[in-house]
Amino acid sequence: MPTKFLYVYILKCADGIYYTGLTNNPEKRLLEHNTGINPESYTYSRRPVEMVYCERFTDYDLAVKWEKRIKDWSRKKKEALINDNLDKLIAYASCKNETSHKNIASGKLLDSARSSNSDSISKENLDAGSS
């Protein structure tokens, strides 16, 4: 039995928006997007579209997971993937939130909490002393 493949792809639409999809035939699917078979589809009013990324999978579950993951990514992160720029992809993937585990591990969050807490304590002490 021949191996069946699934492809996760990203289209760049005429308005610059990225669309991520899944197919078993990327050439046919690109033609369908550009032909505009379904007026209700997301890409219908954004034609023409160009396929800017396509990756082949033999594992259906992995392909679906990869498609869903990419759909949640920022534009910058998708562009890093499209341009095969691993350094930028890693940089855009790292959490930059103040409450990130990286900040907790490095002590930055604890230091921030201490300074915030000492500020509020001193304000409370000032308020209590004036009454």
N, C-alpha and C positions, 0 to 999 in steps of 0.2 A: 504494500500500500504506500503510495507516495506521501511524503511529508507535507502537511498543510501548514501554511504560514498565516499569521496575522500581522498587520502593520499598524503601528501608531504613527500618525502623521500630524504635522502642523501646516496649516495654510496661512498665507499672508493675504488678507483681503485688500481690495482696491482702496478702502478707507484706512488701511494700516493696521486694522484689528487682526489679532491672531486667533485662529480657530483650530482646535485640537480634535482629532477624530480617530476612529478605528475602522479598519477594513481588511478584507482578504485580497483585494485587488487595487493597489494604489493608482494605477494608470486609469482604470475604469472609473474609480471614485472621483478622481480629479476632473475627468470629463463630465461626470454627472453634476459636480458642483458648478462647473463653468457653463454647462448647458442650462442649468436652472430648471430641473425637472419638477421640483416642488416649491411653489411660491411661498409656502409657510416655513421653509427651511431658513436657518440663521444666515447662510451665505448668499441666499437668493438676491438680496438687494445690495450685496457687497461684492458683486462680480466685476471684473474677472478676479479669480484667485490664483495664487501661485503656491505650489507645494515647496516649502522651504526646509522641511525636515521629514524624514521617514526612517523608521527603524523596524526591522523584521523580528518577529518572535515565533517560536515554535510552541511556547507554553501560553495557552489562551488566558489563564488566570493572571499570569504575569503581565501580559499585554493590557488587559483591562485595568489592572492596578496602576501600571505606568501611565496610561491615558488619563485616569482620574487624578493622579498625582500632578501631572503637567497642567491639567485644567485649573488647578488651584494656585499655580505659580504666578508670580508677578511678570509683567512684560519684560523687565530687565533679565530676569532669570531665564525666561523662554528664549530671549535673544542670545544669552550666553550658551544655551544648549544648541541652538540653531547654528551659531558660529563656532561650535566645538571648542569653546573657551572654558576649560575646566577650572582655571584659577578664579575667573569671575563667577562661575556657577557655584563654587564652594563659598566664595565671599558672600554672594547673595543668599545662600542657604543658611548662613550662620545667624543665629538669633541675636538681635541687637536690643532686645527689651531690657529694661533696667532690672527686671526680676528674673532674668535668664540664669540658668544654673551656672553659667560661666562667671557671672558676677557674684553669685553666692559663693562659689568655690574660691574665688580670688579675694573675697572679703569686701569687695566694693559695695555690695548691697548692705552688709552689716555696718560698714563705716557710714554709709548714707543714712541708715536708720538711726544710728547713734547720734549723728549730728542733727537730724530732724527731731529726734526725741529730746535731746538736750535743749534745743531751741524752744520746744513747746513747754518743757519743764521750767525753763527760765522765764518764759512769758507767764506761766501759771503762777510762779513765785512772785513776779512783779504785780500781777493782778491781785493776789492774795494779800500782799503787803500794803496795797493802797486802800483796802476796805476797812 
